[in-house]
Amino acid sequence: MATASRLIDTAALEAALVEFSRQRDWDPYHTPRNLLLALTGEVGELAEIFQWKTEAESAAIMHGSEAEHVRQEIADVLLYLMRLAMVLGVDVDAAVRDKIALNALKYPPKQR
Ligand SMILES: [Mg+2]
């Protein structure tokens, strides 16, 4: 799907992740399996914040003392997801565009 602008411009994030890993010699550890397990762990850390909360408590989470923790875990999830996509050679912008198009076919908009 060719468009003039990207939905998600990942170039700066990818460059930052490459440099961070290079400076620590972490590339050998960034296998798809390891990154997927790390991503899953971070999703678990995010889920743990919401565990046992009521719907009202969950909806208000960003107004309480756990807001910064939520921000950090969301960042962790995104960082590992991006790194996994990079290692697998997935163009996240193209993948997201394609998936939105597939979802639009699968779930047509309501007729108004
Ligand atoms: Mg974390």
Residues whose N, C-alpha, C, O or C-beta is under 5 A from the ligand:
A	BS01	MG	E42 E45 E73 D76
